[in-house]
Amino acid sequence: MKNIIKDIIKDFGLSICGVLVGAGIVFILFQYNSSLGGASDPNRLQSGITTSRVNVASASSTEILAKNTAREYALIVNTCNDEVFVALEDTASKNFGFMLTGNGGSYEINPDNLWIGAGNGIASTSNANDYCKVTVTEK
């Protein structure tokens, strides 16, 4: 029983910071400690992570993020020199949606802005035969 309680405390990222005893009642004071890996700690996302590289065309919209009703987190990073425009659920078009700047522009989907639908992108390269690469990390 003692180990189960310890595991529950650890799972919620809590640490005992004090004990009060009074009138025959014991009060245990807890403190949230994100370094212990609490439920809202993003470091707990280590298992089940997938990373893929997607070629984003400049001539037409490309799906870069598939619909995923179990999604907890996603990170889209533009790894090319040109901008990539991303539209959630809609077909992507240049100068529409949000722009990922070249050389590392990124968009994070997390519990505060959770999106389980698809995401599409289009590169802003001037040559219609060119494409950009984006890296998509998802849990």
CORZI-V44805 format. One record per pair of residues at least 12 apart in sequence whose C-alpha atoms are under 10 Angstrom apart, sorted by the first residue. I is the first residue (numbers start at 1). J is the second residue. D is the distance in whole Angstrom. If there is no record, write none. Layout:
{{I,J,D} {I,J,D}}
This chain:
{{8,38,10} {9,30,9} {9,32,10} {9,36,9} {9,38,9} {10,32,10} {10,33,9} {10,34,10} {10,36,6} {10,37,7} {10,38,7} {10,39,9} {11,36,8} {11,37,7} {11,38,6} {11,39,6} {11,40,10} {11,44,10} {12,32,8} {12,33,9} {12,34,9} {12,36,8} {12,37,7} {12,38,4} {12,39,5} {12,40,8} {12,41,9} {13,30,10} {13,31,8} {13,32,6} {13,33,5} {13,34,6} {13,35,7} {13,36,5} {13,37,5} {13,38,3} {13,39,7} {13,40,9} {13,41,8} {14,29,10} {14,30,6} {14,31,5} {14,32,4} {14,33,5} {14,34,8} {14,35,10} {14,36,7} {14,37,9} {14,38,7} {14,39,10} {15,29,8} {15,30,5} {15,31,5} {15,32,6} {15,33,7} {15,34,10} {15,36,8} {16,28,7} {16,29,6} {16,30,5} {16,31,6} {16,32,9} {16,33,10} {17,29,6} {17,30,6} {17,31,6} {17,32,10} {18,30,7} {18,31,9} {40,111,9} {42,73,9} {42,110,9} {42,111,10} {45,72,9} {45,73,8} {45,138,9} {45,139,7} {46,139,8} {47,139,8} {48,138,8} {48,139,6} {49,73,9} {49,74,9} {49,137,7} {49,138,6} {49,139,5} {50,74,9} {50,136,8} {50,137,6} {50,138,5} {50,139,6} {51,74,9} {51,75,9} {51,76,10} {51,135,7} {51,136,6} {51,137,4} {51,138,6} {51,139,9} {52,64,9} {52,65,10} {52,76,10} {52,133,10} {52,134,8} {52,135,6} {52,136,5} {52,137,7} {52,138,9} {53,76,10} {53,77,10} {53,78,10} {53,79,9} {53,132,10} {53,133,6} {53,134,6} {53,135,5} {53,136,6} {53,137,9} {54,78,10} {54,121,10} {54,131,10} {54,132,8} {54,133,5} {54,134,5} {54,135,6} {54,136,8} {55,121,10} {55,122,10} {55,123,9} {55,130,10} {55,131,6} {55,132,6} {55,133,5} {55,134,7} {55,135,9} {56,78,10} {56,84,8} {56,85,10} {56,120,9} {56,121,6} {56,122,6} {56,123,6} {56,124,10} {56,130,9} {56,131,5} {56,132,5} {56,133,6} {56,134,7} {57,84,9} {57,121,8} {57,122,6} {57,123,6} {57,124,9} {57,125,9} {57,127,10} {57,128,8} {57,129,8} {57,130,6} {57,131,4} {57,132,7} {57,133,9} {58,84,9} {58,85,10} {58,93,9} {58,94,9} {58,121,9} {58,122,5} {58,123,4} {58,124,6} {58,125,6} {58,126,8} {58,127,7} {58,128,5} {58,129,7} {58,130,6} {58,131,6} {58,132,8} {59,93,9} {59,94,10} {59,122,8} {59,123,8} {59,124,9} {59,125,9} {59,126,9} {59,127,8} {59,128,5} {59,129,7} {59,130,8} {59,131,8} {60,91,9} {60,92,8} {60,93,8} {60,94,9} {60,120,10} {60,121,9} {60,122,6} {60,123,8} {60,128,9} {60,131,10} {61,85,9} {61,86,9} {61,87,9} {61,90,9} {61,91,6} {61,92,5} {61,93,7} {61,94,9} {61,119,10} {61,120,6} {61,121,6} {61,122,5} {61,123,8} {62,86,9} {62,91,8} {62,92,8} {62,93,10} {62,119,9} {62,120,5} {62,121,5} {62,122,6} {62,123,9} {63,86,9} {63,87,10} {63,88,10} {63,89,9} {63,90,10} {63,91,9} {63,92,9} {63,118,7} {63,119,6} {63,120,4} {63,121,6} {63,122,9} {64,76,9} {64,86,9} {64,87,10} {64,88,10} {64,118,8} {64,119,6} {64,120,5} {64,121,6} {64,122,9} {64,133,10} {64,134,8} {64,135,9} {64,136,7} {65,86,10} {65,88,9} {65,89,9} {65,116,9} {65,117,8} {65,118,5} {65,119,5} {65,120,7} {65,121,9} {65,136,7} {65,137,10} {65,138,9} {66,89,9} {66,116,8} {66,117,7} {66,118,5} {66,119,7} {66,120,9} {67,88,10} {67,89,9} {67,115,9} {67,116,6} {67,117,4} {67,118,4} {67,119,8} {68,115,9} {68,116,5} {68,117,6} {68,118,8} {68,138,10} {68,139,10} {69,115,9} {69,116,5} {69,117,7} {70,116,7} {70,139,8} {71,109,9} {71,110,9} {71,111,9} {71,114,8} {71,115,8} {71,116,6} {71,117,9} {71,138,7} {71,139,6} {72,109,8} {72,110,6} {72,111,7} {72,114,7} {72,115,9} {72,116,8} {72,138,8} {72,139,6} {73,108,8} {73,109,5} {73,110,5} {73,111,7} {73,112,10} {73,113,9} {73,114,7} {73,115,9} {73,116,9} {73,137,8} {73,138,6} {73,139,5} {74,107,8} {74,108,6} {74,109,5} {74,110,7} {74,111,10} {74,114,9} {74,115,9} {74,116,10} {74,136,7} {74,137,5} {74,138,4} {74,139,6} {75,106,7} {75,107,6} {75,108,5} {75,109,6} {75,110,9} {75,134,10} {75,135,8} {75,136,6} {75,137,5} {75,138,6} {75,139,9} {76,100,9} {76,104,9} {76,105,8} {76,106,5} {76,107,5} {76,108,6} {76,109,8} {76,119,10} {76,134,7} {76,135,6} {76,136,5} {76,137,7} {76,138,9} {77,100,7} {77,101,9} {77,102,9} {77,103,9} {77,104,6} {77,105,6} {77,106,4} {77,107,7} {77,108,9} {77,133,9} {77,134,5} {77,135,5} {77,136,7} {77,137,9} {78,99,10} {78,100,6} {78,101,7} {78,102,6} {78,103,6} {78,104,5} {78,105,5} {78,106,6} {78,107,9} {78,123,10} {78,132,8} {78,133,6} {78,134,4} {78,135,7} {78,136,9} {79,100,10} {79,101,9} {79,102,7} {79,103,5} {79,104,5} {79,105,8} {79,106,9} {79,132,7} {79,133,6} {79,134,5} {79,135,7} {80,100,10} {80,101,9} {80,102,6} {80,103,5} {80,104,8} {80,105,9} {80,123,9} {80,125,10} {80,131,9} {80,132,5} {80,133,6} {80,134,7} {81,101,8} {81,102,4} {81,103,5} {81,104,9} {81,105,10} {81,124,10} {81,125,9} {81,132,8} {81,133,10} {82,100,9} {82,101,7} {82,102,5} {82,103,8} {82,105,10} {82,123,7} {82,124,6} {82,125,6} {82,126,9} {82,131,9} {82,132,7} {82,133,10} {83,95,10} {83,99,6} {83,100,6} {83,101,5} {83,102,5} {83,103,9} {83,104,10} {83,105,8} {83,122,9} {83,123,6} {83,124,5} {83,125,8} {83,132,8} {84,97,10} {84,98,8} {84,99,6} {84,100,5} {84,101,7} {84,102,7} {84,105,9} {84,106,10} {84,120,10} {84,121,6} {84,122,6} {84,123,4} {84,124,6} {84,125,9} {84,131,10} {84,132,8} {84,133,9} {84,134,9} {85,97,6} {85,98,6} {85,99,4} {85,100,6} {85,101,9} {85,120,8} {85,121,5} {85,122,5} {85,123,6} {85,124,7} {86,98,5} {86,99,6} {86,100,7} {86,107,9} {86,119,7} {86,120,6} {86,121,4} {86,122,7} {86,123,9} {87,99,9} {87,118,9} {87,119,6} {87,120,5} {87,121,6} {87,122,9} {88,115,8} {88,116,10} {88,117,7} {88,118,6} {88,119,4} {88,120,6} {88,121,9} {89,115,10} {89,116,10} {89,117,6} {89,118,5} {89,119,5} {89,120,7} {90,117,10} {90,118,8} {90,119,7} {90,120,7} {90,121,9} {91,118,10} {91,119,8} {91,120,6} {91,121,8} {91,122,9} {92,119,8} {92,120,5} {92,121,5} {92,122,6} {92,123,9} {93,120,9} {93,121,8} {93,122,6} {93,123,9} {93,124,9} {94,121,9} {94,122,7} {94,123,7} {94,124,6} {94,125,10} {95,122,10} {95,124,9} {96,121,10} {96,122,10} {97,120,10} {97,121,9} {98,121,9} {99,121,9} {99,122,10} {99,123,10} {99,124,10} {100,121,10} {100,123,10} {100,134,10} {102,123,10} {102,124,10} {102,132,9} {102,134,10} {104,134,9} {104,135,10} {105,134,10} {106,134,9} {106,135,9} {106,136,10} {107,136,10} {108,136,10} {108,137,9} {108,138,10} {109,138,9} {110,139,10} {121,134,9}}
